[in-house]
Each structure stands twice: as structure tokens, then as C-alpha cells.
Amino acid sequence: MKLLNSIILEGDATGKPLATGDEHLITVFTLNHREEYYRVKSLGRLGQTCVEVLDAGRGMRIVGSIHVDDNGPYILAEHVEFKPEGRVKE
């Protein structure tokens, strides 16, 4: 049986993504009964789009997979949806 490794994460960016070569690191904050922070890496064009669009507090939904490096676990983003900026009047 093939191992399943996927995650969907919703939260807010804590700041602009940090670019190192072709890799872009985003820190995502979620509030689910407690504060939680996640490291998210995005590569290539997806990473460039994140750098252009994301600012602190911008909401997003990330679909990706969980990996581990020397700094611990992180999510490798495969798809990112950005929430609209500002609030819509109801």
C-alpha cells in the first residue's frame, strides 16, 4: 500500500516569505484552540508568487506534504490559495 502524505493547512502568513535560491520559506500562524506556527516551503514559480502576494496577516490555504530536514518538520506546498485582501462588507 502506498503511504499517504498530504495536508491541508489554513492560516495567516506571519510576514513576507524568505527566499533562498529557488526555495521560499513561509511561516504560517493558525489559531485552533492554541497558537501554532508551521514552516512551509514553496518552490519555483509558486514560491515567486508567494513572495509577490503575501504580507503579514494575509490568509491562505495550503495543500502539500510533510517532510523533515535538519531544522525539523516542514510542509512542502503543492498548491496555495490566497484569501482576498481586506474585508467584504455584508
A tleap script that builds the chain and sets N, CA, C and O, in Angstrom:
source leaprc.protein.ff14SB
mol = sequence {
  NMET LYS LEU LEU ASN SER ILE ILE LEU GLU
  GLY ASP ALA THR GLY LYS PRO LEU ALA THR
  GLY ASP GLU HIE LEU ILE THR VAL PHE THR
  LEU ASN HIE ARG GLU GLU TYR TYR ARG VAL
  LYS SER LEU GLY ARG LEU GLY GLN THR CYS
  VAL GLU VAL LEU ASP ALA GLY ARG GLY MET
  ARG ILE VAL GLY SER ILE HIE VAL ASP ASP
  ASN GLY PRO TYR ILE LEU ALA GLU HIE VAL
  GLU PHE LYS PRO GLU GLY ARG VAL LYS CGLU
}
set mol.1.N position { 0.843 -1.186 0.000 }
set mol.1.CA position { 0.000 0.000 0.000 }
set mol.1.C position { 0.884 1.244 0.000 }
set mol.1.O position { 1.862 1.325 0.743 }
set mol.2.N position { 0.537 2.184 -0.821 }
set mol.2.CA position { 1.302 3.426 -0.903 }
set mol.2.C position { 1.031 4.287 0.332 }
set mol.2.O position { -0.112 4.418 0.770 }
set mol.3.N position { 2.085 4.864 0.881 }
set mol.3.CA position { 1.985 5.704 2.062 }
set mol.3.C position { 1.304 7.031 1.699 }
set mol.3.O position { 1.672 7.675 0.717 }
set mol.4.N position { 0.321 7.428 2.491 }
set mol.4.CA position { -0.358 8.705 2.278 }
set mol.4.C position { 0.391 9.800 3.027 }
set mol.4.O position { 0.739 9.630 4.195 }
set mol.5.N position { 0.635 10.906 2.366 }
set mol.5.CA position { 1.331 12.019 2.984 }
set mol.5.C position { 0.786 13.305 2.378 }
set mol.5.O position { 1.340 13.828 1.412 }
set mol.6.N position { -0.302 13.810 2.948 }
set mol.6.CA position { -0.854 15.068 2.452 }
set mol.6.C position { -1.472 15.829 3.611 }
set mol.6.O position { -1.901 15.253 4.611 }
set mol.7.N position { -1.502 17.149 3.441 }
set mol.7.CA position { -2.030 18.016 4.483 }
set mol.7.C position { -2.689 19.227 3.834 }
set mol.7.O position { -2.243 19.705 2.791 }
set mol.8.N position { -3.746 19.712 4.457 }
set mol.8.CA position { -4.369 20.984 4.086 }
set mol.8.C position { -4.269 21.871 5.318 }
set mol.8.O position { -4.686 21.480 6.408 }
set mol.9.N position { -3.721 23.054 5.144 }
set mol.9.CA position { -3.481 23.967 6.253 }
set mol.9.C position { -4.060 25.326 5.907 }
set mol.9.O position { -3.802 25.863 4.830 }
set mol.10.N position { -4.845 25.884 6.824 }
set mol.10.CA position { -5.366 27.244 6.660 }
set mol.10.C position { -4.809 28.101 7.776 }
set mol.10.O position { -4.785 27.688 8.935 }
set mol.11.N position { -4.359 29.299 7.423 }
set mol.11.CA position { -3.827 30.206 8.427 }
set mol.11.C position { -3.409 31.519 7.804 }
set mol.11.O position { -3.757 31.818 6.662 }
set mol.12.N position { -2.661 32.296 8.561 }
set mol.12.CA position { -2.196 33.615 8.131 }
set mol.12.C position { -0.677 33.638 8.074 }
set mol.12.O position { -0.009 33.036 8.914 }
set mol.13.N position { -0.141 34.325 7.093 }
set mol.13.CA position { 1.307 34.496 6.988 }
set mol.13.C position { 1.778 35.394 8.124 }
set mol.13.O position { 1.112 36.372 8.462 }
set mol.14.N position { 2.920 35.066 8.711 }
set mol.14.CA position { 3.458 35.904 9.777 }
set mol.14.C position { 4.323 37.030 9.240 }
set mol.14.O position { 4.715 37.925 9.989 }
set mol.15.N position { 4.624 36.993 7.941 }
set mol.15.CA position { 5.446 38.023 7.300 }
set mol.15.C position { 5.718 37.649 5.858 }
set mol.15.O position { 5.154 36.683 5.344 }
set mol.16.N position { 6.582 38.411 5.203 }
set mol.16.CA position { 6.962 38.101 3.825 }
set mol.16.C position { 7.748 36.793 3.781 }
set mol.16.O position { 8.511 36.512 4.705 }
set mol.17.N position { 7.582 35.990 2.735 }
set mol.17.CA position { 8.384 34.774 2.596 }
set mol.17.C position { 9.869 35.110 2.452 }
set mol.17.O position { 10.230 36.134 1.873 }
set mol.18.N position { 10.713 34.244 2.981 }
set mol.18.CA position { 12.158 34.392 2.861 }
set mol.18.C position { 12.629 33.560 1.676 }
set mol.18.O position { 12.362 32.360 1.613 }
set mol.19.N position { 13.326 34.189 0.738 }
set mol.19.CA position { 13.790 33.486 -0.463 }
set mol.19.C position { 15.254 33.104 -0.310 }
set mol.19.O position { 16.094 33.930 0.047 }
set mol.20.N position { 15.547 31.828 -0.588 }
set mol.20.CA position { 16.928 31.347 -0.628 }
set mol.20.C position { 17.071 30.513 -1.889 }
set mol.20.O position { 16.710 29.336 -1.908 }
set mol.21.N position { 17.590 31.116 -2.928 }
set mol.21.CA position { 17.695 30.418 -4.210 }
set mol.21.C position { 16.317 30.172 -4.799 }
set mol.21.O position { 15.536 31.107 -4.979 }
set mol.22.N position { 16.020 28.920 -5.097 }
set mol.22.CA position { 14.727 28.565 -5.687 }
set mol.22.C position { 13.715 28.171 -4.610 }
set mol.22.O position { 12.599 27.757 -4.921 }
set mol.23.N position { 14.115 28.303 -3.333 }
set mol.23.CA position { 13.272 27.876 -2.223 }
set mol.23.C position { 12.736 29.108 -1.500 }
set mol.23.O position { 13.468 30.074 -1.285 }
set mol.24.N position { 11.465 29.072 -1.127 }
set mol.24.CA position { 10.835 30.186 -0.424 }
set mol.24.C position { 10.199 29.643 0.847 }
set mol.24.O position { 9.416 28.695 0.791 }
set mol.25.N position { 10.528 30.237 1.995 }
set mol.25.CA position { 10.035 29.764 3.277 }
set mol.25.C position { 8.986 30.729 3.818 }
set mol.25.O position { 9.232 31.928 3.944 }
set mol.26.N position { 7.819 30.190 4.134 }
set mol.26.CA position { 6.709 30.957 4.700 }
set mol.26.C position { 6.468 30.417 6.098 }
set mol.26.O position { 6.502 29.204 6.306 }
set mol.27.N position { 6.226 31.294 7.056 }
set mol.27.CA position { 5.788 30.848 8.373 }
set mol.27.C position { 4.303 31.161 8.470 }
set mol.27.O position { 3.880 32.296 8.250 }
set mol.28.N position { 3.512 30.138 8.803 }
set mol.28.CA position { 2.059 30.267 8.860 }
set mol.28.C position { 1.606 30.134 10.307 }
set mol.28.O position { 2.039 29.235 11.027 }
set mol.29.N position { 0.732 31.038 10.718 }
set mol.29.CA position { 0.157 31.043 12.055 }
set mol.29.C position { -1.278 30.552 11.972 }
set mol.29.O position { -2.041 31.021 11.127 }
set mol.30.N position { -1.658 29.624 12.828 }
set mol.30.CA position { -3.051 29.199 12.911 }
set mol.30.C position { -3.499 29.324 14.358 }
set mol.30.O position { -2.678 29.294 15.275 }
set mol.31.N position { -4.786 29.461 14.556 }
set mol.31.CA position { -5.358 29.540 15.897 }
set mol.31.C position { -6.447 28.486 15.976 }
set mol.31.O position { -7.581 28.710 15.551 }
set mol.32.N position { -6.088 27.333 16.525 }
set mol.32.CA position { -7.016 26.216 16.633 }
set mol.32.C position { -6.974 25.745 18.079 }
set mol.32.O position { -6.351 24.732 18.395 }
set mol.33.N position { -7.638 26.486 18.948 }
set mol.33.CA position { -7.626 26.264 20.390 }
set mol.33.C position { -6.285 26.634 21.016 }
set mol.33.O position { -6.176 26.663 22.242 }
set mol.34.N position { -5.270 26.916 20.218 }
set mol.34.CA position { -3.975 27.390 20.696 }
set mol.34.C position { -3.206 27.946 19.500 }
set mol.34.O position { -3.524 27.643 18.350 }
set mol.35.N position { -2.201 28.753 19.781 }
set mol.35.CA position { -1.381 29.295 18.702 }
set mol.35.C position { -0.458 28.211 18.170 }
set mol.35.O position { 0.178 27.498 18.947 }
set mol.36.N position { -0.381 28.083 16.843 }
set mol.36.CA position { 0.504 27.111 16.214 }
set mol.36.C position { 1.197 27.771 15.034 }
set mol.36.O position { 0.585 28.543 14.295 }
set mol.37.N position { 2.473 27.464 14.861 }
set mol.37.CA position { 3.253 28.002 13.752 }
set mol.37.C position { 3.798 26.836 12.932 }
set mol.37.O position { 4.226 25.826 13.490 }
set mol.38.N position { 3.781 26.975 11.620 }
set mol.38.CA position { 4.263 25.929 10.722 }
set mol.38.C position { 5.230 26.528 9.708 }
set mol.38.O position { 5.013 27.632 9.209 }
set mol.39.N position { 6.295 25.798 9.408 }
set mol.39.CA position { 7.206 26.190 8.330 }
set mol.39.C position { 6.670 25.594 7.039 }
set mol.39.O position { 6.362 24.404 6.972 }
set mol.40.N position { 6.562 26.426 6.021 }
set mol.40.CA position { 6.073 25.978 4.721 }
set mol.40.C position { 7.093 26.387 3.664 }
set mol.40.O position { 7.478 27.554 3.592 }
set mol.41.N position { 7.534 25.430 2.840 }
set mol.41.CA position { 8.436 25.727 1.732 }
set mol.41.C position { 7.648 25.667 0.435 }
set mol.41.O position { 6.824 24.775 0.236 }
set mol.42.N position { 7.908 26.617 -0.438 }
set mol.42.CA position { 7.329 26.595 -1.788 }
set mol.42.C position { 8.472 26.784 -2.775 }
set mol.42.O position { 9.409 27.538 -2.512 }
set mol.43.N position { 8.394 26.109 -3.892 }
set mol.43.CA position { 9.488 26.100 -4.859 }
set mol.43.C position { 9.084 26.752 -6.177 }
set mol.43.O position { 7.900 26.825 -6.506 }
set mol.44.N position { 10.069 27.221 -6.923 }
set mol.44.CA position { 9.853 27.700 -8.288 }
set mol.44.C position { 8.849 28.818 -8.409 }
set mol.44.O position { 8.842 29.753 -7.608 }
set mol.45.N position { 7.997 28.721 -9.415 }
set mol.45.CA position { 7.018 29.769 -9.713 }
set mol.45.C position { 6.022 29.968 -8.569 }
set mol.45.O position { 5.620 31.097 -8.288 }
set mol.46.N position { 5.625 28.881 -7.911 }
set mol.46.CA position { 4.716 29.001 -6.765 }
set mol.46.C position { 5.365 29.848 -5.676 }
set mol.46.O position { 4.705 30.697 -5.075 }
set mol.47.N position { 6.648 29.624 -5.418 }
set mol.47.CA position { 7.370 30.417 -4.425 }
set mol.47.C position { 7.463 31.883 -4.807 }
set mol.47.O position { 7.323 32.759 -3.954 }
set mol.48.N position { 7.700 32.158 -6.090 }
set mol.48.CA position { 7.765 33.549 -6.564 }
set mol.48.C position { 6.419 34.241 -6.385 }
set mol.48.O position { 6.363 35.408 -6.000 }
set mol.49.N position { 5.340 33.526 -6.663 }
set mol.49.CA position { 4.000 34.094 -6.489 }
set mol.49.C position { 3.747 34.403 -5.020 }
set mol.49.O position { 3.168 35.442 -4.702 }
set mol.50.N position { 4.168 33.523 -4.122 }
set mol.50.CA position { 4.008 33.770 -2.688 }
set mol.50.C position { 4.743 35.024 -2.257 }
set mol.50.O position { 4.217 35.814 -1.472 }
set mol.51.N position { 5.964 35.217 -2.766 }
set mol.51.CA position { 6.743 36.413 -2.434 }
set mol.51.C position { 6.015 37.670 -2.913 }
set mol.51.O position { 5.983 38.675 -2.204 }
set mol.52.N position { 5.429 37.617 -4.114 }
set mol.52.CA position { 4.740 38.779 -4.682 }
set mol.52.C position { 3.445 39.101 -3.949 }
set mol.52.O position { 3.096 40.273 -3.806 }
set mol.53.N position { 2.728 38.087 -3.484 }
set mol.53.CA position { 1.369 38.271 -2.961 }
set mol.53.C position { 1.308 38.388 -1.437 }
set mol.53.O position { 0.510 39.168 -0.917 }
set mol.54.N position { 2.132 37.632 -0.715 }
set mol.54.CA position { 1.972 37.524 0.736 }
set mol.54.C position { 2.581 38.680 1.511 }
set mol.54.O position { 3.682 39.146 1.218 }
set mol.55.N position { 1.834 39.123 2.506 }
set mol.55.CA position { 2.275 40.060 3.526 }
set mol.55.C position { 1.809 39.508 4.861 }
set mol.55.O position { 0.993 38.587 4.899 }
set mol.56.N position { 2.310 40.054 5.945 }
set mol.56.CA position { 1.901 39.605 7.278 }
set mol.56.C position { 0.383 39.725 7.425 }
set mol.56.O position { -0.204 40.752 7.084 }
set mol.57.N position { -0.232 38.675 7.930 }
set mol.57.CA position { -1.666 38.689 8.175 }
set mol.57.C position { -2.517 38.201 7.018 }
set mol.57.O position { -3.718 37.991 7.191 }
set mol.58.N position { -1.936 38.016 5.849 }
set mol.58.CA position { -2.708 37.560 4.686 }
set mol.58.C position { -3.091 36.103 4.868 }
set mol.58.O position { -2.231 35.258 5.118 }
set mol.59.N position { -4.363 35.809 4.744 }
set mol.59.CA position { -4.858 34.454 4.906 }
set mol.59.C position { -4.575 33.598 3.685 }
set mol.59.O position { -4.498 34.095 2.561 }
set mol.60.N position { -4.419 32.297 3.925 }
set mol.60.CA position { -4.140 31.392 2.816 }
set mol.60.C position { -4.542 29.974 3.185 }
set mol.60.O position { -4.701 29.635 4.358 }
set mol.61.N position { -4.702 29.165 2.166 }
set mol.61.CA position { -4.932 27.730 2.316 }
set mol.61.C position { -3.837 27.031 1.534 }
set mol.61.O position { -3.613 27.332 0.362 }
set mol.62.N position { -3.156 26.098 2.181 }
set mol.62.CA position { -2.022 25.401 1.573 }
set mol.62.C position { -2.324 23.914 1.490 }
set mol.62.O position { -2.767 23.305 2.463 }
set mol.63.N position { -2.081 23.337 0.324 }
set mol.63.CA position { -2.158 21.891 0.142 }
set mol.63.C position { -0.732 21.429 -0.112 }
set mol.63.O position { -0.045 21.968 -0.980 }
set mol.64.N position { -0.287 20.435 0.642 }
set mol.64.CA position { 1.089 19.986 0.473 }
set mol.64.C position { 1.352 18.665 1.154 }
set mol.64.O position { 0.430 17.908 1.457 }
set mol.65.N position { 2.633 18.394 1.391 }
set mol.65.CA position { 3.051 17.154 2.033 }
set mol.65.C position { 4.069 17.474 3.121 }
set mol.65.O position { 4.746 18.501 3.067 }
set mol.66.N position { 4.172 16.591 4.107 }
set mol.66.CA position { 5.036 16.806 5.255 }
set mol.66.C position { 6.407 16.179 4.997 }
set mol.66.O position { 6.507 15.044 4.531 }
set mol.67.N position { 7.460 16.938 5.308 }
set mol.67.CA position { 8.836 16.480 5.136 }
set mol.67.C position { 9.633 16.887 6.368 }
set mol.67.O position { 9.144 17.646 7.205 }
set mol.68.N position { 10.868 16.381 6.482 }
set mol.68.CA position { 11.741 16.720 7.601 }
set mol.68.C position { 13.133 17.057 7.057 }
set mol.68.O position { 13.660 16.364 6.187 }
set mol.69.N position { 13.717 18.140 7.592 }
set mol.69.CA position { 15.106 18.473 7.268 }
set mol.69.C position { 15.869 18.683 8.573 }
set mol.69.O position { 15.373 18.312 9.637 }
set mol.70.N position { 17.050 19.261 8.516 }
set mol.70.CA position { 17.872 19.452 9.722 }
set mol.70.C position { 17.214 20.369 10.745 }
set mol.70.O position { 17.533 20.301 11.932 }
set mol.71.N position { 16.291 21.234 10.295 }
set mol.71.CA position { 15.607 22.164 11.195 }
set mol.71.C position { 14.279 21.624 11.698 }
set mol.71.O position { 13.554 22.337 12.392 }
set mol.72.N position { 13.940 20.384 11.367 }
set mol.72.CA position { 12.689 19.790 11.832 }
set mol.72.C position { 11.677 19.641 10.708 }
set mol.72.O position { 12.023 19.755 9.533 }
set mol.73.N position { 10.421 19.383 11.074 }
set mol.73.CA position { 9.397 19.153 10.053 }
set mol.73.C position { 8.980 20.443 9.337 }
set mol.73.O position { 9.026 21.533 9.908 }
set mol.74.N position { 8.576 20.290 8.088 }
set mol.74.CA position { 8.030 21.407 7.321 }
set mol.74.C position { 7.017 20.863 6.323 }
set mol.74.O position { 6.961 19.660 6.069 }
set mol.75.N position { 6.223 21.758 5.764 }
set mol.75.CA position { 5.247 21.401 4.746 }
set mol.75.C position { 5.770 21.886 3.407 }
set mol.75.O position { 6.125 23.057 3.269 }
set mol.76.N position { 5.823 21.008 2.421 }
set mol.76.CA position { 6.202 21.384 1.067 }
set mol.76.C position { 4.916 21.691 0.307 }
set mol.76.O position { 4.121 20.794 0.024 }
set mol.77.N position { 4.720 22.967 -0.021 }
set mol.77.CA position { 3.480 23.402 -0.666 }
set mol.77.C position { 3.415 22.920 -2.109 }
set mol.77.O position { 4.382 23.029 -2.862 }
set mol.78.N position { 2.264 22.389 -2.475 }
set mol.78.CA position { 1.999 21.982 -3.855 }
set mol.78.C position { 0.980 22.920 -4.508 }
set mol.78.O position { 0.945 23.071 -5.729 }
set mol.79.N position { 0.148 23.550 -3.661 }
set mol.79.CA position { -0.898 24.457 -4.138 }
set mol.79.C position { -1.176 25.455 -3.019 }
set mol.79.O position { -1.249 25.071 -1.852 }
set mol.80.N position { -1.331 26.725 -3.362 }
set mol.80.CA position { -1.637 27.756 -2.374 }
set mol.80.C position { -2.781 28.610 -2.899 }
set mol.80.O position { -2.751 29.072 -4.040 }
set mol.81.N position { -3.792 28.817 -2.058 }
set mol.81.CA position { -4.888 29.741 -2.366 }
set mol.81.C position { -4.767 30.917 -1.411 }
set mol.81.O position { -4.568 30.734 -0.210 }
set mol.82.N position { -4.885 32.120 -1.947 }
set mol.82.CA position { -4.781 33.328 -1.139 }
set mol.82.C position { -6.170 33.882 -0.877 }
set mol.82.O position { -6.988 33.976 -1.792 }
set mol.83.N position { -6.441 34.251 0.376 }
set mol.83.CA position { -7.722 34.872 0.711 }
set mol.83.C position { -7.690 36.309 0.227 }
set mol.83.O position { -6.630 36.934 0.199 }
set mol.84.N position { -8.858 36.844 -0.157 }
set mol.84.CA position { -8.900 38.234 -0.648 }
set mol.84.C position { -8.387 39.205 0.415 }
set mol.84.O position { -8.550 38.973 1.613 }
set mol.85.N position { -7.775 40.277 -0.031 }
set mol.85.CA position { -7.302 41.299 0.899 }
set mol.85.C position { -8.486 42.115 1.390 }
set mol.85.O position { -9.463 42.313 0.667 }
set mol.86.N position { -8.387 42.588 2.630 }
set mol.86.CA position { -9.441 43.432 3.194 }
set mol.86.C position { -10.699 42.639 3.507 }
set mol.86.O position { -10.784 41.442 3.232 }
set mol.87.N position { -11.647 43.312 4.072 }
set mol.87.CA position { -12.907 42.663 4.433 }
set mol.87.C position { -14.012 43.092 3.477 }
set mol.87.O position { -14.057 44.235 3.020 }
set mol.88.N position { -14.891 42.157 3.189 }
set mol.88.CA position { -16.031 42.443 2.324 }
set mol.88.C position { -17.185 42.871 3.204 }
set mol.88.O position { -17.489 42.198 4.189 }
set mol.89.N position { -17.849 43.994 2.868 }
set mol.89.CA position { -18.996 44.454 3.647 }
set mol.89.C position { -20.167 43.531 3.430 }
set mol.89.O position { -20.445 43.104 2.309 }
set mol.90.N position { -20.860 43.224 4.528 }
set mol.90.CA position { -22.022 42.336 4.426 }
set mol.90.C position { -23.295 43.130 4.515 }
set mol.90.O position { -24.384 42.560 4.449 }
savepdb mol mol.pdb
quit
